[in-house]
Amino acid sequence: MAMSRLEEELIHMLVKHKQQSEPTYMPSPSSQRNVVYNESVVSLDNESAKEASSKTSCSDECGQYIVDLVPEHVIPDIKSIAKVMFASDYGQEFCEAFIGVRKEALEQHFDILENGKLSIEDVLKMEWCSLSTEMNKWTWSMKIIFGVYLMSEKRLCDQVLGEFGSVNSFCFLEIAKTTILCLLNFGEAIAMGPQEPEKLLRLLDMYETLADLVIDIDALFSEDGGSFVRLEFHKLLEGLADSVKAAFNAFGVAVSSNGSLYPFPGGGVHPLSKYVMNYISMFPEYCRTLNLLLEDQHSDVANLVSEPQCGPTASLSTSCPMACHLRSITSSLESNLHKKSKLYKDEALQHIFLMNNLHYMVQKVKGSELRPFFGDEWIRKHNAKFQQHEMNYERVTWSSVVLLLKDDNPGSSSLSKSAFKEKCKGFSVAFEEVYKNQTSWCIPDPQLREDLRISTSLKVVHAYRTFLGRNPAHVDDKCIKHTVEDVEKLLLDLFEGSPRSLRNSRRMMKT
């Protein structure tokens, strides 16, 4: 009866004095970003990528610290009950009561952190949106459970049962076992599941979290009884490493194999370009991990990327495994964009499309933490590429239009009125055709759009003004449909992505 009364008192004390310490669940920044590629929507937008550059680790918010699960002044009373019950050969009853209360308390914390007890089958069947949330919760729970609760639970067991030898480690293991198995099962299900590209960031978070905790796990379960915990978590770490590599490779394959049946409207920045560049802009946050995991594939990729950044004179940043892999991915993107450009029947629009997308790639590299990994040589090279497409556009579009204004008889002072009128008519028809088509084309970047308008204007307006200046006698409203000022203003309508006709242009044309 006395032992039964002590057992009840033990349970009463543990429950009554249980300290409430539940950290608020805080999703990691990467959990806010969906990275599934879609032709019509790129859900990983520029703003999200900007947020990613200032990623704060969850471990900073819930770093390892020990809390008092039971107030210090209660510990001596619990130890006294333990000594009496063990001395009276009721140690097993004490352990069962102690384990039962503390196990329930730990599992309550686990539920508060919203990490459901999902089976492997449940995990493998989950839709990506739900799975992404659960992966993020697992990362948070690992940091909280191992970094706070199990550390604190181990200290409580040491305080109460430290003098009872192996009983101490046995009780701690029994208290933690169910929660640990839940975490392990979920992690194993993720590691064995298909590794699509969109999982990469979550997998990196999971891997880094476990890699940071594995030393503490080894220390918490250093006794023989906890060897299976150590072994299982080390196996999981290897499985997550393989999953990261598989998802990274799947990302590269997805970029190179992404196909389109129809040209992207207006020749603007393709969703694939946004998806790839915004996605990889988050990789520098995981540089150390990716360099470690991609090291075994480094030489093969470096040989494929025939750029000086991978050579013997390259800097540490540009020659590291992650950097070479990133340039390999953007090289695949470029090849894919060239294939997509061939879907346009108009050669000029092909150049606009490639100019837009290459310019976008350069700007994303220059304006993010990607720059050290690509290097200034890559930026110079790709600046030259999109500038070449800009010049090719002007040649394909405007050379034939300007050629209509060429003087057929350079030796004569001016054209006949009929010849002048014919050339004006030919120029107007050609110009209006360009206007009709290219107002629907799109150059999203304001500075790039302005630069191309200026260079086009310098070429076309100068040629038109010179042509009219050579034939002042014939310049009148009957011969000229568009004045020089008209042409200058109409050029401002190009590349806005909204089709226009001369009837609804900024200036009503004369008939």
Summary of the structure (lengths in Angstrom):
residues: 511
radius of gyration: 34.4
end to end distance: 112.0
largest distance: 127.8
contacts: 1578
relative contact order: 0.07
helix: 73%
strand: 1%
